[in-house]
Every structure is written in structure tokens, then in C-alpha cells.
Amino acid sequence: MQYKKIYVVFSIMLAGCSHHINSTDWYSVSTEKTLGISGIAAVDSENLLVIHDNKKNNEPRLSQISWLQDAPPVLNKLDWCSEQKRPIDLEAIAAIPSHDSEFLVLESRGQVTRIQFHHSHCDVISQFMLPNTTSQSNIESLALLHLSAHTILVWAERGDDQQPAKMWWGEYDSQNNHITLSSLHAIDFFTPYPTENRRSISDIAINKDGTLWVSAVSDPGDDGVFQSALYTLGRFIDGNAGIYWKPYSDLSSQAQYDNVKIEGLTFIENTLIMGSDDENLGAKIAHFK
């Protein structure tokens, strides 16, 4: 597979950012700190898997949210997949295209655990490390996209007030858990909003047409006050020379939210689902409108 080599740095001023605060309906799914949503993935049209960024052995790692039509969402804690050592600081989860009920879950230092989920039970299939990660990595996002005969894996460091988020991508061989990555396939994104206690990318989701969405947040501490924004950074396109990245020139926010820290994004068909980790204030989910 041939990629077009491209390196893009996004850094725009606050003046280019919309200030519209969305009136989205957020639904609380927990008031417990240990059940904050650090990643979210669709199982089907009515069920979601969410992961929790806990570190202690007795704290939950995985839950299922059922969200039936015309009913409020309900969260149920699940046992971790095996008696093996529990993952530490889970930050993202993504469904593997063309692999029924299989998911990748990501720890912040770059270790990925591949699991299979059936009827409220999961099994560990394998584990591997993302490329270019170190003991200092702080990765909060992961997404997969299948285009033509290729599966693209995307992940990102979250960034802070001084450093932009850095996002990488490559082709994912799901048979061998191998990622073909060029060092030039990277994006720096420094969110124009929020402006303080900044994490420029807290999660990633990719629509079926290849459009890449990210959430950016302000995280001043366990009691908030939190802020979040959504951006579309560009689109992956299946071209004659292979998959290539087309960045968007307009990086105005698609939406902004007060009092919520979005750390989970996923699509159900063409509907974007958002999940929050509001620390001491619990967790909420919503449809993007």
C-alpha cells in the first residue's frame, strides 16, 4: 500500500473558533468517579462498550451501556475479560471492522489489548504495542476505519497547554496486529478552545465517509469546571495511489459544551455518540446534534 507523504501542523488562533454552546441533552449514567467514560465503542445500534481509566485492581475497567429507543441509557458494570493482570489507565476503545464483536482497548502508555465481547462477557485475544510510544507517552485516543481493502488505525497523544496533540496513523493488519507506519504520517493539533488546562485531543472517531472528528477538553481537576469542544480535522480518502489524508482548512469548532469533559467518541451509523469522564461528578452520554 502506498501512502501520500504529508505532514501537517494545525495551529490556529482563538479568533477562528466558534463560541456556540450547544444545548445537547446529556444523560447521566453514573455519579461514581470510578465509572467515568474514558472511551466508548458501539456494539450494535442499542448497546455500547465503555472503558474506565482506573488503576487499582478492584476498580472497574469495562461497562456496557444499553440505550434503547425512547428510554434513558443504563450502565452496567462488567467483569474484566480474564484473571490476567488488569490493564492500567484504559483511555480508548474501538471496534475492529469486519471482525464481529472484536475491539481494541488502549492503555495510556501505548499497550493495546484485543478483546472479543459476547453477551456481557469478554475474552483477551492478544496484546501489542503501538509504534513510537515510550514510558512517557500519554495517549488518550484510538480509532479504526476500513476503506476499500485497507484498515487504517489512528491514535493520538493528548497534548497540554504548551504542547499540541500529536496524531499518527498507519495501515492495520488485523491478522497479525501489525501497523505499517511512515514517520511522516503525523498531525499536530493545538486546539483554539478550550484555552486553559488544555488537552487538544481527548478522543477520536471516524465516520464511514472518512471524516475524522476529535474532542478537545479543559481538565482543571477532579471537580472541574470542565469544558469541551468538537472539531473535524480532515478526511481519509481512498485514492488511486492509496489512502491519503485531506486536511480541512476551516478548523472552527463544530460544538462547545460547558460542565462536561468529553473523553469518548463513537459513531452508530452516522450518529456521533459522546461520553464524558467528569471525575467526581460522574459520567454522561449524549447524541451530537
SEKERO-597716 format. One record per residue (C-alpha): chain; residue in one letter; x, y, z; residue number from 1. Coordinates in pm, 1 decimal, padded with zeros to 6 digits. Layout:
! residues N
PT  c  r         u         v         w    k
PT  A  a         X         Y         Z  NUM
...
This chain:
! residues 289
PT  c  r         u         v         w    k
PT  A  m   00000.0   00000.0   00000.0    1
PT  A  q   00135.0   00343.0  -00094.0    2
PT  A  y   00057.2   00649.8   00114.9    3
PT  A  k   00099.6   01004.8   00003.4    4
PT  A  k   00364.1   01151.8   00232.7    5
PT  A  i   00225.1   01450.3   00411.9    6
PT  A  y   00294.5   01630.3   00738.4    7
PT  A  v   00054.5   01895.2   00857.2    8
PT  A  v   00072.2   02123.2   01160.4    9
PT  A  f  -00255.5   02275.1   01271.7   10
PT  A  s  -00224.7   02577.3   01498.1   11
PT  A  i  -00495.1   02840.1   01475.8   12
PT  A  m  -00584.2   03137.9   01687.5   13
PT  A  l  -00887.2   03163.7   01910.7   14
PT  A  a  -01036.9   03421.3   01679.6   15
PT  A  g  -01105.4   03144.9   01428.2   16
PT  A  c  -01316.1   02944.9   01671.4   17
PT  A  s  -01692.6   02941.9   01703.8   18
PT  A  h  -01831.6   03018.3   02050.5   19
PT  A  h  -02167.6   02848.0   02019.1   20
PT  A  i  -02254.3   02646.6   02329.3   21
PT  A  n  -02472.2   02353.5   02226.4   22
PT  A  s  -02796.3   02271.0   02406.6   23
PT  A  t  -02747.3   01895.8   02367.3   24
PT  A  d  -02937.4   01670.6   02608.2   25
PT  A  w  -02682.7   01492.8   02828.1   26
PT  A  y  -02793.3   01181.7   03019.5   27
PT  A  s  -02621.6   01084.0   03343.2   28
PT  A  v  -02519.0   00717.2   03352.0   29
PT  A  s  -02329.0   00727.3   03683.1   30
PT  A  t  -02235.1   00956.1   03970.1   31
PT  A  e  -01933.5   00739.1   04065.2   32
PT  A  k  -01583.1   00865.4   03988.5   33
PT  A  t  -01460.0   00515.7   03900.3   34
PT  A  l  -01724.3   00487.3   03626.0   35
PT  A  g  -01617.1   00789.2   03424.8   36
PT  A  i  -01615.1   00716.0   03050.0   37
PT  A  s  -01262.7   00733.0   02907.1   38
PT  A  g  -01356.9   00558.3   02582.1   39
PT  A  i  -01668.6   00434.4   02405.2   40
PT  A  a  -01747.2   00198.4   02115.9   41
PT  A  a  -02069.3   00074.6   01959.0   42
PT  A  v  -02159.9  -00294.5   01993.3   43
PT  A  d  -02479.1  -00251.0   01791.2   44
PT  A  s  -02749.4   00012.7   01743.2   45
PT  A  e  -02861.3  -00007.8   02107.5   46
PT  A  n  -02554.5  -00111.5   02306.2   47
PT  A  l  -02217.6   00046.4   02378.9   48
PT  A  l  -01899.8  -00070.3   02546.7   49
PT  A  v  -01726.1   00186.9   02766.0   50
PT  A  i  -01391.0   00168.8   02941.8   51
PT  A  h  -01271.3   00333.6   03262.0   52
PT  A  d  -00922.8   00477.0   03325.9   53
PT  A  n  -00879.7   00319.6   03668.2   54
PT  A  k  -00553.7   00191.2   03814.2   55
PT  A  k  -00641.9  -00004.9   04129.8   56
PT  A  n  -00703.6  -00377.2   04091.0   57
PT  A  n  -01050.8  -00370.0   04247.6   58
PT  A  e  -01178.3  -00086.9   04027.7   59
PT  A  p  -01386.9  -00148.3   03712.7   60
PT  A  r  -01233.4  -00142.7   03365.2   61
PT  A  l  -01531.2  -00218.3   03142.4   62
PT  A  s  -01906.9  -00149.0   03136.2   63
PT  A  q  -02194.2  -00183.8   02893.8   64
PT  A  i  -02447.0   00091.2   02825.8   65
PT  A  s  -02787.0  -00005.0   02688.1   66
PT  A  w  -02964.4   00284.0   02519.6   67
PT  A  l  -03297.1   00172.0   02384.4   68
PT  A  q  -03512.3   00398.4   02173.5   69
PT  A  d  -03722.8   00640.6   02382.4   70
PT  A  a  -03559.9   00518.6   02705.3   71
PT  A  p  -03277.5   00665.7   02914.3   72
PT  A  p  -02935.5   00495.8   02889.8   73
PT  A  v  -02846.3   00239.0   03155.6   74
PT  A  l  -02489.5   00147.0   03256.3   75
PT  A  n  -02399.8  -00199.4   03387.1   76
PT  A  k  -02051.5  -00282.1   03516.8   77
PT  A  l  -01881.0  -00587.2   03363.9   78
PT  A  d  -01605.2  -00812.8   03488.6   79
PT  A  w  -01273.3  -00774.7   03309.8   80
PT  A  c  -01204.0  -01035.1   03045.1   81
PT  A  s  -00975.1  -01273.3   03233.5   82
PT  A  e  -00788.3  -01343.8   03553.0   83
PT  A  q  -00476.6  -01192.9   03398.3   84
PT  A  k  -00332.4  -00868.0   03526.7   85
PT  A  r  -00584.8  -00592.0   03466.1   86
PT  A  p  -00489.2  -00314.8   03223.8   87
PT  A  i  -00386.5   00015.5   03380.4   88
PT  A  d  -00533.5   00351.2   03275.9   89
PT  A  l  -00751.7   00248.8   02981.0   90
PT  A  e  -00811.5   00551.4   02758.9   91
PT  A  a  -00974.0   00434.5   02433.7   92
PT  A  i  -01170.8   00153.3   02273.2   93
PT  A  a  -01251.5   00090.2   01906.1   94
PT  A  a  -01439.1  -00181.8   01719.0   95
PT  A  i  -01234.2  -00376.9   01463.1   96
PT  A  p  -01400.8  -00354.2   01120.6   97
PT  A  s  -01501.5  -00689.3   00965.9   98
PT  A  h  -01429.3  -00873.3   01293.3   99
PT  A  d  -01758.2  -00939.6   01467.6  100
PT  A  s  -01759.7  -00835.9   01834.1  101
PT  A  e  -01383.3  -00767.7   01847.8  102
PT  A  f  -01240.4  -00448.7   01994.5  103
PT  A  l  -00907.2  -00283.8   02063.5  104
PT  A  v  -00865.8  -00122.4   02406.0  105
PT  A  l  -00576.3   00114.7   02468.8  106
PT  A  e  -00370.8   00194.2   02776.7  107
PT  A  s  -00221.6   00542.6   02802.7  108
PT  A  r   00137.7   00417.7   02760.1  109
PT  A  g   00052.5   00254.6   02425.6  110
PT  A  q  -00027.7  -00108.2   02503.1  111
PT  A  v  -00330.4  -00237.2   02310.3  112
PT  A  t  -00539.5  -00533.0   02423.5  113
PT  A  r  -00754.6  -00706.4   02164.1  114
PT  A  i  -01073.3  -00849.3   02312.0  115
PT  A  q  -01381.4  -01034.9   02193.6  116
PT  A  f  -01714.7  -00947.1   02353.7  117
PT  A  h  -02026.8  -01165.0   02365.7  118
PT  A  h  -02330.4  -01148.1   02592.9  119
PT  A  s  -02174.8  -00936.1   02869.0  120
PT  A  h  -01854.2  -01141.3   02867.9  121
PT  A  c  -01518.0  -01071.5   02706.6  122
PT  A  d  -01201.2  -01267.5   02633.7  123
PT  A  v  -00849.4  -01140.7   02574.0  124
PT  A  i  -00725.3  -01245.6   02228.1  125
PT  A  s  -00385.2  -01076.1   02210.5  126
PT  A  q  -00179.8  -00771.5   02307.7  127
PT  A  f   00063.6  -00545.4   02122.2  128
PT  A  m   00230.3  -00204.4   02147.6  129
PT  A  l   00164.8   00095.8   01926.8  130
PT  A  p   00467.9   00225.7   01734.0  131
PT  A  n   00661.4   00530.5   01854.9  132
PT  A  t   00546.9   00502.1   02217.2  133
PT  A  t   00763.0   00543.1   02527.5  134
PT  A  s   00726.3   00520.6   02904.2  135
PT  A  q   00633.9   00890.8   02891.2  136
PT  A  s   00354.4   00853.9   02633.7  137
PT  A  n   00010.6   00983.8   02727.7  138
PT  A  i  -00223.0   00853.6   02458.8  139
PT  A  e  -00595.3   00911.2   02501.5  140
PT  A  s  -00749.5   00818.7   02167.2  141
PT  A  l  -00777.1   00539.9   01912.9  142
PT  A  a  -00994.5   00486.0   01605.1  143
PT  A  l  -01022.0   00241.1   01316.1  144
PT  A  l  -01154.0   00292.8   00963.8  145
PT  A  h  -01196.5   00038.4   00682.7  146
PT  A  l  -01162.9   00181.4   00332.7  147
PT  A  s  -01157.8  -00045.4   00028.5  148
PT  A  a  -00926.9  -00333.1   00125.7  149
PT  A  h  -00740.8  -00134.0   00390.8  150
PT  A  t  -00794.2  -00074.8   00761.7  151
PT  A  i  -00649.4   00249.3   00898.7  152
PT  A  l  -00555.7   00276.9   01266.6  153
PT  A  v  -00533.2   00628.9   01414.2  154
PT  A  w  -00414.9   00730.4   01761.9  155
PT  A  a  -00303.2   01048.7   01936.7  156
PT  A  e  -00114.4   01191.1   02233.7  157
PT  A  r  -00342.0   01433.5   02416.1  158
PT  A  g  -00114.1   01740.6   02440.0  159
PT  A  d  -00126.2   02012.8   02705.9  160
PT  A  d  -00113.3   02393.2   02741.7  161
PT  A  q   00234.4   02412.0   02586.7  162
PT  A  q   00242.0   02113.7   02353.0  163
PT  A  p  -00006.6   02028.5   02076.6  164
PT  A  a  -00169.3   01689.8   02048.9  165
PT  A  k   00015.0   01463.2   01805.0  166
PT  A  m  -00178.7   01215.1   01593.3  167
PT  A  w  -00039.2   00923.1   01390.9  168
PT  A  w  -00191.3   00672.1   01154.2  169
PT  A  g  -00097.7   00365.2   00955.5  170
PT  A  e  -00241.9   00054.5   00796.3  171
PT  A  y  -00350.7  -00209.9   01047.0  172
PT  A  d  -00304.7  -00579.1   00960.8  173
PT  A  s  -00575.1  -00733.9   01177.8  174
PT  A  q  -00444.5  -01087.4   01120.9  175
PT  A  n  -00105.4  -01013.4   01274.6  176
PT  A  n  -00175.8  -00695.2   01476.6  177
PT  A  h   00090.2  -00522.5   01268.7  178
PT  A  i   00086.4  -00149.2   01188.4  179
PT  A  t   00259.1  -00014.7   00879.3  180
PT  A  l   00354.1   00339.0   00972.1  181
PT  A  s   00551.7   00611.7   00799.7  182
PT  A  s   00719.3   00862.1   01031.2  183
PT  A  l   00575.7   01139.3   00812.5  184
PT  A  h   00217.9   01036.3   00875.8  185
PT  A  a   00156.5   01267.0   01169.5  186
PT  A  i  -00052.8   01569.5   01256.7  187
PT  A  d  -00001.0   01827.0   01531.9  188
PT  A  f  -00323.4   01988.1   01651.3  189
PT  A  f  -00332.3   02270.9   01905.3  190
PT  A  t  -00694.0   02338.7   01990.3  191
PT  A  p  -00800.6   02705.4   01995.5  192
PT  A  y  -01071.5   02620.0   02251.4  193
PT  A  p  -01065.3   02539.4   02537.5  194
PT  A  t  -00774.3   02769.6   02617.9  195
PT  A  e  -00662.9   02653.1   02965.6  196
PT  A  n  -00582.7   02313.6   03121.8  197
PT  A  r  -00590.3   02201.1   02763.7  198
PT  A  r  -00599.1   01853.2   02613.1  199
PT  A  s  -00617.1   01915.7   02242.2  200
PT  A  i  -00731.2   01562.2   02156.8  201
PT  A  s  -00915.6   01359.3   02418.7  202
PT  A  d  -01069.4   01113.1   02170.7  203
PT  A  i  -01112.2   01039.2   01800.7  204
PT  A  a  -01396.9   00899.6   01589.2  205
PT  A  i  -01408.3   00845.9   01213.7  206
PT  A  n  -01733.4   00847.7   01017.2  207
PT  A  k  -01795.2   00599.5   00736.3  208
PT  A  d  -01705.0   00864.5   00478.8  209
PT  A  g  -01358.1   00902.6   00634.7  210
PT  A  t  -01420.2   01231.1   00820.2  211
PT  A  l  -01212.9   01248.8   01137.0  212
PT  A  w  -01372.7   01403.6   01446.7  213
PT  A  v  -01186.0   01489.1   01765.7  214
PT  A  s  -01285.6   01615.5   02107.4  215
PT  A  a  -01078.2   01874.2   02293.6  216
PT  A  v  -01121.8   01943.4   02664.8  217
PT  A  s  -01022.6   02157.2   02958.3  218
PT  A  d  -00941.9   01946.5   03265.5  219
PT  A  p  -00858.5   02167.1   03567.5  220
PT  A  g  -00900.2   01884.3   03823.1  221
PT  A  d  -01142.1   01632.2   03967.5  222
PT  A  d  -01405.8   01895.0   04049.8  223
PT  A  g  -01397.5   02083.9   03717.7  224
PT  A  v  -01517.8   02321.7   03586.4  225
PT  A  f  -01485.2   02129.2   03258.7  226
PT  A  q  -01519.1   02249.2   02900.6  227
PT  A  s  -01526.0   02054.5   02574.4  228
PT  A  a  -01533.7   02117.4   02201.1  229
PT  A  l  -01569.5   01907.9   01884.5  230
PT  A  y  -01366.2   01954.4   01566.4  231
PT  A  t  -01344.0   01790.2   01225.2  232
PT  A  l  -00977.7   01794.3   01120.4  233
PT  A  g  -00998.5   01637.1   00776.7  234
PT  A  r  -01082.8   01324.0   00586.6  235
PT  A  f  -00918.0   00997.4   00486.1  236
PT  A  i  -00973.6   00931.1   00114.9  237
PT  A  d  -00922.3   00614.5  -00088.8  238
PT  A  g  -00736.4   00746.0  -00393.2  239
PT  A  n  -00564.1   00590.4  -00692.0  240
PT  A  a  -00228.9   00588.9  -00509.9  241
PT  A  g  -00373.9   00453.2  -00185.7  242
PT  A  i  -00524.2   00604.8   00127.6  243
PT  A  y  -00435.4   00968.8   00177.4  244
PT  A  w  -00521.8   01245.5   00422.9  245
PT  A  k  -00702.4   01562.7   00318.0  246
PT  A  p  -00687.6   01828.0   00593.5  247
PT  A  y  -00970.0   02079.9   00627.8  248
PT  A  s  -00885.9   02447.1   00602.0  249
PT  A  d  -01172.4   02556.9   00831.8  250
PT  A  l  -01100.0   02435.6   01184.4  251
PT  A  s  -01379.2   02617.6   01363.7  252
PT  A  s  -01535.9   02408.0   01637.0  253
PT  A  q  -01847.1   02211.8   01547.8  254
PT  A  a  -01981.0   02247.6   01902.6  255
PT  A  q  -01878.3   02357.8   02251.6  256
PT  A  y  -02002.7   02229.6   02586.4  257
PT  A  d  -01975.5   02362.2   02940.3  258
PT  A  n  -01958.7   02142.8   03253.2  259
PT  A  v  -01870.2   01825.4   03063.0  260
PT  A  k  -01535.0   01658.4   02977.4  261
PT  A  i  -01576.1   01450.7   02662.8  262
PT  A  e  -01335.6   01155.9   02658.7  263
PT  A  g  -01530.4   00910.4   02442.1  264
PT  A  l  -01649.1   00939.2   02080.3  265
PT  A  t  -01801.1   00675.9   01853.4  266
PT  A  f  -02042.3   00651.4   01563.4  267
PT  A  i  -02360.6   00446.2   01538.2  268
PT  A  e  -02426.8   00462.4   01165.5  269
PT  A  n  -02397.0   00839.1   01102.1  270
PT  A  t  -02482.5   00949.3   01456.9  271
PT  A  l  -02196.3   01064.7   01677.9  272
PT  A  i  -02219.6   00944.3   02038.7  273
PT  A  m  -02028.1   01132.2   02310.3  274
PT  A  g  -01930.0   01005.0   02655.0  275
PT  A  s  -01784.6   01207.6   02941.2  276
PT  A  d  -01546.4   01146.8   03229.4  277
PT  A  d  -01646.6   01421.6   03470.8  278
PT  A  e  -01431.3   01280.2   03751.3  279
PT  A  n  -01604.3   01344.2   04087.8  280
PT  A  l  -01921.7   01442.2   03902.1  281
PT  A  g  -01965.1   01104.2   03731.3  282
PT  A  a  -02035.9   01030.2   03365.3  283
PT  A  k  -02283.3   01131.4   03096.1  284
PT  A  i  -02356.5   01045.0   02732.9  285
PT  A  a  -02531.1   01228.5   02451.9  286
PT  A  h  -02604.8   01226.4   02079.5  287
PT  A  f  -02434.8   01503.8   01885.2  288
PT  A  k  -02698.3   01733.5   01735.3  289
